[in-house]
Amino acid sequence: MDMTISVYGAHELVPEEGRTVEKIMLAAAALGFDGIDLGYYWGEKKAKEIKQAGKTAANCGLKLVNYICGNNFGNAIAEKRLPAEIDKVRTALDEAAELGCKHLRVFAGGYELEWKKYASKIADALAVCAEHAKANKIIMALEDHGALCKDSSEQLFYLDKVKSPWLCLTADIGNYWFPGGELPEQGVAAAAPYAAMIHVKDYLIINNKQVAVPVGEGIIDFETCFRELKDAGYDGTLSLEYECHIGDPKQGIATSLVNMRRAWTVC
């Protein structure tokens, strides 16, 4: 099983001043990751950087399987700017295709909005983007990310509404618990048959609050979660989304990688 890292989190490996996507990629490769999920932190010369990213990946042995997009359909609908948000996803699909990625992580969005009023409209937006995904042969992977797609039942609602092979799921293991309010192993079990991407993160309860920690140092049962993925025949990557703000990020990310590999091996 290939272990990758999202550029969101991997960016902590490089000081903010002078940070570039290429430097982030090299730092991730030096820690032993098999791949990296790009999509954020491009500079002013984005098109040139994307071309260079493909070369950098080849030179340092990083696989580019997944791409990420930070869209928000729900609030775009409420603010009457949906066409621009759809174009944002279409552009991300084009960029993913240029890099040879197979999957694009997408969101539903819809913060502070009513499910009954907006969920079906979000599904319609996903269906529009699915046509562009088909043209690019990129599978969109809808993440449980709070708002109007916070748990596995809401993810499955969108799959049922869109009914496209070009829309699957990102199972963010930590997000099922927080902010989703669902046991991670239950969320993974429900989503696993439809998963194209997996995000791995861990939490502890500190002073009655959920606090992100390196993978394996929290209380999420990754062996059970990974077993659910194996039982469902999942054959994609496991992608670390590092959100811990305690201690040295390089050490925490390295620890997370070791514990991800261990949990997958023994589960």
Stockholm file with secondary structure:
# STOCKHOLM 1.0

chainA/1-267         MDMTISVYGAHELVPEEGRTVEKIMLAAAALGFDGIDLGYYWGEKKAKEIKQAGKTAANCGLKLVNYICGNNFGNAIAEKRLPAEIDKVRTALDEAAELGCKHLRVFAGGYELEWKKYASKIADALAVCAEHAKANKIIMALEDHGALCKDSSEQLFYLDKVKSPWLCLTADIGNYWFPGGELPEQGVAAAAPYAAMIHVKDYLIINNKQVAVPVGEGIIDFETCFRELKDAGYDGTLSLEYECHIGDPKQGIATSLVNMRRAWTVC
#=GR chainA/1-267 SS CCEEEEHHHHGGGSCSTTCCHHHHHHHHHHTTCSEEEBCSCCCSCHHHHHHHHHHHHHHHTCBCCEEECCCCHHHHHHTTCHHHHHHHHHHHHHHHHHTTCSEEEECCCCTTCCHHHHHHHHHHHHHHHHHHHHHHTCEEEEECCSTTCCSHHHHHHHHHHHCCTTEEEEEEHHHHHTTTCSCHHHHHHHHGGGEEEEEECEEEEETTEEEEECTTSSSCCHHHHHHHHHHTTCCSCEEECCCCCSSCHHHHHHHHHHHHHHHHHHC
#=GC SS_cons         CCEEEEHHHHGGGSCSTTCCHHHHHHHHHHTTCSEEEBCSCCCSCHHHHHHHHHHHHHHHTCBCCEEECCCCHHHHHHTTCHHHHHHHHHHHHHHHHHTTCSEEEECCCCTTCCHHHHHHHHHHHHHHHHHHHHHHTCEEEEECCSTTCCSHHHHHHHHHHHCCTTEEEEEEHHHHHTTTCSCHHHHHHHHGGGEEEEEECEEEEETTEEEEECTTSSSCCHHHHHHHHHHTTCCSCEEECCCCCSSCHHHHHHHHHHHHHHHHHHC
//
